[in-house]
Amino acid sequence: MGQDRGQRVLRASIAGLLLIWLGSMGAVIEWERRDEARPVIAIVVMGAAQYVGHPSPVLRARLDHALSLWQRSLAREVILTGGEGLGDTTSEAAVGRRYMLQHGVPDSAIRLENQGRTTSESLHGVVRLMEHEADKSVILVSDPFHSLRLGIVARRLGLVPYTSPTRTSPISSSGSRWKYVLSESLKVPLTLLLER
């Protein structure tokens, strides 16, 4: 009888975890489709790989999307995030700065968060940069699969986030997109439980 009860509890637990995961997967896919761009204080570009001082295709897609938002006058500044990877001599944020300057964004409108190596670290850095701002509204630019978790972390840190994912990233148009969606669907519940 005790063994029967244990098996029922185990099956119920597995079913519950499966439902949570499916709900998380559905939410990630739903948030991928949203573009909440609107006037804010800052456009925040999440870092991605850079190669010897040049943005990777993924980072370039994010920067190009941020440029289009900037050109629509949706913010007065752009915050570029991303630290140095192993063996790098420059940060993702610094590479993004150079790219933005080359495309007409004035240096006075660019701020760097160049220490973060993860979503959470980068957003903590953004919060520090904006600590004296009364209005903490931001447009978060990343790949679509990242939107839900990005918004959750930013909101927990006291930002007022609106996501605007790039549609031109090579990840979004490749078969590997589902690998990232799956990964995010597992990270979102953990973020809700653990991220502070």
Secondary structure, 3 states (H helix, E strand, C coil): CHHHHHHHHHHHHHHHHHHHHHHHHHHHHHHHCCCCCCCCCEEEECCCCEECCEECHHHHHHHHHHHHHHHCCCCCEEEEECCCCCCCCCCHHHHHHHHHHHCCCCHHHEEEECCCCCHHHHHHHHHHHCCCCCCCEEEEECCHHHHHHHHHHHHHCCCEEEECCCCCCCCCCCCCHHHHHHHHHHHHHHHHHHCC
